[in-house]
Amino acid sequence: MTVNIGDGLSYPSKDPQWVTKCAIGSLCAFASFLLLPGLVLAGYGLEAMRLTSEGEDNRLPEWAQFGDYMWRGLMTSVISFLYLLIPT
């Protein structure tokens, strides 16, 4: 399996509304010190990975499901924290 870095870097710009979606993501990243926007951003990233892994079109997910993204981000954060507690 070969990895094309150019495809990964150009992925966001393949969506016609990429500027708006990236601006919303940037605002969430900037406000992530409030915790909830960071959880939403983590959930959004999971959704983008899920869509890409299922082979759906190369569009960014819509920002319409803030509650769902926050829930997924919270679950990912909790699981990651619990995983860190396992001694090696």
C-alpha positions as CSV (number, residue, x, y, z in Angstrom):
1,M,0.0,0.0,0.0
2,T,1.4,3.4,-1.0
3,V,0.7,6.6,0.8
4,N,0.2,9.8,-1.3
5,I,0.9,12.7,0.9
6,G,-0.5,15.1,-1.7
7,D,-3.9,13.5,-1.4
8,G,-3.9,13.9,2.3
9,L,-2.9,17.5,2.2
10,S,-5.4,18.4,-0.5
11,Y,-8.3,16.5,1.0
12,P,-10.0,19.5,2.7
13,S,-10.0,21.6,-0.5
14,K,-11.9,19.0,-2.5
15,D,-15.1,20.1,-0.8
16,P,-16.8,23.1,-2.5
17,Q,-17.6,24.5,1.0
18,W,-14.2,23.8,2.4
19,V,-13.5,27.4,3.5
20,T,-16.6,27.6,5.7
21,K,-16.1,24.2,7.2
22,C,-12.4,24.9,7.9
23,A,-13.3,28.3,9.4
24,I,-15.8,26.6,11.8
25,G,-13.2,24.0,12.7
26,S,-10.6,26.7,13.3
27,L,-13.0,28.5,15.7
28,C,-13.6,25.3,17.6
29,A,-9.8,24.7,17.8
30,F,-9.3,28.3,19.0
31,A,-12.0,27.9,21.7
32,S,-11.0,24.4,22.7
33,F,-9.8,25.7,26.1
34,L,-13.5,25.8,27.0
35,L,-13.4,21.9,26.5
36,L,-16.7,21.5,24.7
37,P,-15.5,22.9,21.4
38,G,-12.5,20.6,21.6
39,L,-14.8,17.6,22.1
40,V,-16.9,18.7,19.1
41,L,-13.7,19.0,17.0
42,A,-12.5,15.5,18.1
43,G,-15.9,14.1,17.1
44,Y,-15.8,15.9,13.8
45,G,-12.4,14.4,13.1
46,L,-13.7,10.9,13.8
47,E,-16.6,11.5,11.4
48,A,-14.2,12.6,8.7
49,M,-12.1,9.5,9.3
50,R,-15.2,7.3,9.2
51,L,-16.4,8.7,6.0
52,T,-13.0,8.3,4.4
53,S,-12.4,4.8,5.6
54,E,-15.8,3.7,4.2
55,G,-14.8,5.0,0.8
56,E,-17.5,7.7,0.6
57,D,-16.9,10.8,-1.5
58,N,-14.0,13.1,-0.6
59,R,-16.1,15.7,1.1
60,L,-15.8,17.0,4.6
61,P,-18.7,16.2,6.9
62,E,-21.3,18.8,7.5
63,W,-21.2,20.8,10.8
64,A,-24.9,20.1,11.5
65,Q,-24.6,17.5,14.2
66,F,-22.8,19.3,17.0
67,G,-24.3,17.2,19.7
68,D,-23.4,13.9,18.0
69,Y,-19.8,15.2,17.4
70,M,-19.5,16.3,21.1
71,W,-20.7,12.8,22.3
72,R,-18.3,11.0,20.0
73,G,-15.4,13.3,21.1
74,L,-16.3,12.7,24.8
75,M,-16.3,8.9,24.3
76,T,-13.0,9.0,22.5
77,S,-11.4,11.2,25.2
78,V,-12.7,8.9,28.0
79,I,-11.4,5.8,26.2
80,S,-8.1,7.4,25.5
81,F,-7.7,8.5,29.1
82,L,-8.6,5.0,30.3
83,Y,-6.1,3.5,27.9
84,L,-3.4,5.8,29.3
85,L,-4.1,4.3,32.8
86,I,-3.0,0.8,31.7
87,P,0.5,0.2,32.9
88,T,3.0,-0.9,30.4
